[in-house]
Amino acid sequence: GENVEQHPSTLSVQEGDSAVIKCTYSDSASNYFPWYKQELGKRPQLIIDIRSNVGEKKDQRIAVTLNKTAKHFSLHITETQPEDSAVYFCSSRSAGNKLTFGGGTRVLVKP
Amino acid sequence: DAGVIQSPRHEVTEMGQEVTLRCKPISGHNSLFWYRQTMMRGLELLIYFNNNVPIDDSGMPEDRFSAKMPNASFSTLKIQPSEPRDSAVYFCASSAGDGQPQHFGDGTRLSIL
């Protein structure tokens, strides 16, 4: 089955700096890669996604990149703000409609 | 849109008791997912349904767990008998189809004493 690895597990950045989270996947048939943000005690919320026919996608301060050859995808948050502090999960869709999630990255933005 | 609705939000019960978690997906969504989240194991898919039919239940831990979806607007996840190691947050999610974004409910925080 699909295996998704996510790094780092924790990330501390100064407000205004950039944050980068990296994920790898194992199934070359995977074709959809959503990212979720989960604040403490809340539900995971979709923040951005990318499909395998696109190499990069941007939405305001958030961007995702996908390298299908290397089976890598990354989340970039620019100009970080305290409200960006949360746990971020990458995921990939392989067979059927099943998502496999990475282990999560706890991001702390220090004011 | 009300989003995915789960009940109860919190459940505390003694081991051995039956636990039933409920989920109402977003209207019009034909896929429904049950996840379990713990610190140790992260976010795990337990089972998912397409058009009310179970498609993949390989994540269901053991026979004590069962899930049903009698119609397009309702699903249950049942644990019988419950054990302390079942303590976790259980999320339900729904999507409009294959490869479409999954939207999560607020979860049920389950504590088995």
Interface residues (C-beta under 8 A of the other chain):
Chain A: N31 Y32 P34 Y36 K42 R43 P44 Q45 L46 D49 R51 F89 R93 G96 N97 K98 L99 T100 F101 G102 G103 G104
Chain B: S31 F33 G42 L43 L45 Y48 N50 I55 D56 F91 S95 G97 D98 G99 P101 Q102 H103 F104 G105 D106 G107
